[in-house]
Amino acid sequence: MDIATKIRLVDACRKKLTDSGLNLQQAMDDLQQQSNEYGAPKDRYDPFKTQLLRRRDMLAQQLAKELHELKILDKIDLTIPSTEVRFGALVMTPDFNYFIAVGLGKIETADGVFYAISMQVPLYEAIRGKKAGDSIIFRSKKIEIQGVV
């Protein structure tokens, strides 16, 4: 694994966030259109239009979160390899490979399967600052760090 792997992984994360954002935007537009076609509320307590607008607002919050995560990805310095587990690092273990950035879960690239995790998860707290060859005990399981890029 090298910096090229990290670049491909960041691109895959961006694509996943962008695709999801486009889907959210389409769903928001559909809900807004339904609300507009429904017209004015039938009475003061008309739940249908209120429900449509609440769902649209919920999707808008999810979209804002994804846009924020795209900005976080932009902060990763892809030119410098990591020697310890930190933001932007690729971490290889015997069982899983992790990408420390944003919490997107399983990401598949030509280089293999990675799990994109954020810096707020307990696993990151346990491996933060570790280097290749270090090992930790996490939830009663020994995890050996085989490599960090």
N, C-alpha and C positions, 0 to 999 in steps of 0.2 A: 504494500500500500504506500502511496506517495501523495504528493500535493495534487497531481492530476486526478487522483481518486476523490480527493476532497472537493475539487472544482466540480466534478461530475455529480457529486452528492449534493452540493449546494444548488446546482442547476435543477436536480430532481426535486429538491425541497421547494424551490421557487415555482416549478411547474405545478406541483401538487397544491400549493397555496393559491396560485393564480387560477387554476382550474376550479378549485373550490369556491374562490371568490366570484368567478363568473357565474357559477351555478347559484350562489347566494343572491347575486344581483338580479338574475333572471327570476328567481322565486319572489324577491321583493317587488319587482316590476309587475309580476302576475298578481300578487296580492293587492297592490295599489290599483291595478286595473279593475279587479273584482270590486274593490271598494268604490271606485268611481262609477262603475256600472250599476251598483246597488243603489246609488243615489243617497239622498239625505236620510238620516236615521228616521225610522217610522214613528218612534216616540222617544221620550227621554231615556228610557232604559233599554233601547234596542241593542241586544248583545251581539248580533251578527257583525255589524260594521266595526264595533269596538274590538271584537275578536280578530278580525282581519288586520286592523291597524296594529294591534298588539303583536301579532305574529310577524308583521312586516318590521316593526321596531326591534323585535328579538333577533331577526335575521340581520338587521343593520348593525346590531352590537357584535354579532359573530363576524360580520364582514370587517368591522373596525379592528377586531382582534387579529384577524388574518393579515390585514394591511400592516398592523404593528409588527407582526412576526416577520413579514417581508423586510421591514426596516431593520429588524434584528439580524437577519441573514446578511444584509448589506454591511454590517459592522465586522464581519469575520474577515481577518487578514489572511488571504489565500496565498500570500507569497512567502510566509514564514512557517516552516514546519514546527509543530509543537513537540516539546520534549517531556512535558508533563501534562496531566489531565487538567484542562481549563476550557474556557469558552472557545469553540471552534475546533476542538481537537477530535480526531478519530481515535477511538480506543478499541483495541482488539483484545478479546478474551477467548478462552477455549470454547465457550458456548455461544457468545454473541459478540457482534461488533456494534459499537455505539458512536453516535455523532452528537457531540455536545453543542446544541444550538437552541432549537425550539422543539416543543413537544409535538411531533407529528407521527410518532409511532414507526411502523415498519416502512422502510424505503428500500426498493430494489433497484439496483443499477447493474451495469455490466460487470462491475467489480465485486458484486455479491449483495448480501442482504445486510442492512444496517438498521439500527433503531435510533431514530432521532429523539433525543431527550432534552428537556430544558434543564437549566441550572437550579430549578426549584424542587426537583425530585430528590427523594432520599438517597437513591443510588449515586447521584452526582456528589452529594455531600460526603458520601463514604469514600469515593475515589478521587475527589478533588486533590490536586497537587501530587498524586502518585505518578510514578514513572514505570517504564517497561521493566519487568522483573519483580515489581512489588506485588504483594497480595494482601487482600483484606478478607475479613469475615463480614458478610452481609446477609442478614436474615438466616443465620445458622448455616450459611453456605460459603465455602472458601472460593474467592474469585481471584484468579491470577491475571495480572495485566501483562499480556504478551508483547504489546506494542502500542506506541502512541505516535500519531502523525499530526 
